[in-house]
């Protein structure tokens, strides 16, 4: 059994965990006929395909697309009758899981992975399916359009990530709305192609699976990617490795996951964040460059040393790097206990390509992502506007200029980290 390194997996409901076609089209048509009879209207019924086109969307949006000729109050009554009939169908055994749904939920839950649901449905419908299909045995948290503070599926995912206390997560869904919500939160999206996406939707995805039985192997891909990339330093004794890249490139989670891969191979590993050696703001020798200065100068680092400005290099050398060179136990650190000489040390942070820390590393892993993607991830993870503004308009330009000044060396390992699931083998 391979490793799944993600902390949480979030699922859409209809067309992902629930085979909605088993009850929705028949129940909806029954409800629509009842509503039209009540209203004294004669109208051709939608086709089963049209009924299923609503699945996965906010229901009012789906009804507006299928019944554009009805005035809103009439359309609302039709929708109400359809929903009533769908609940009758659920209470009488109409709920059916997607093939393999229960097995994959049980597998992931047994691994200790937090499972969540994000669905564009109403609370009563969500509760009915959780109850009838006993999904609550595996699902820790579920959100819908009536959950407090939720306006859309992106809000649901953000709330689930906060509830689980992680950004190491994957969204699994079948519609473009699932992909868009995952992207808004800067997490990976796995598209289930056997769901209800329309022919012209083409949801963006980091991976595509034909059935749920393919999901766990897909999630195991990240560990296999890390293991392949770092093979020369795994299982061969202690090493001191650096993990660097732009803010938003995934350094922290990559280092954590690399430590887990090391541990699975019997090699103890410890992660140290360079941020543990950050200087307090009052002790920083040089003022940070203003945004106007960044715009005015072709080289934002012309008169700056971002590494020494932000970090206590003397403390880093004394506590960590010098003991490692001597093959000794490192000194106690702000972020954790000393690291034995026989353990692999993973130092993650910005500016590690600078010769001062780089010279103490056996190898430097450079995580590379397009800056546009880094910006999406930073917007998703930083809720405080002032800090987000600084990250995007000050810190990223400085980091980009630093990278231009310190290009990769022959011994550096450059990894494309745009896909959190990892690259597939060529």
Secondary structure, DSSP 8 states (H G I E B T S, - for coil): ------SEEEE-SBTTTB-GGGTHHHHHHHHHHHHHHHHT-------HHHHHHTTTS-HHHHHHHH-TTS-HHHHHHHHHHHHHHHHHHHHTT---B-TTHHHHHHHHHHTT-EEEEE-SS-HHHHHHHHHHTTGGGT-SEEE-TTSTT-SSHHHHHHHHHHHHT-S-EEEEESSHHHHHHHHHTT-EEEEETTS---TTT----SEEESSGGGHHHHHTHHHHHHHHHTGGGSSSS--EEEEEESTTS-HHHHHHHHHHHHHHTT--EEEEEGGGGB--GGG-SS----HHHHHH-S-TTTT--HHHHHB-HHHHIIIIIHHHHTT-----BTTBS---TTSEEEEE-TTTTSHHHHTT-SEEEEEE--HHHHHHHHHHH---HHHHHHIIIIIHHHHHHHHHHS---TT-EEEE-SSTT-----
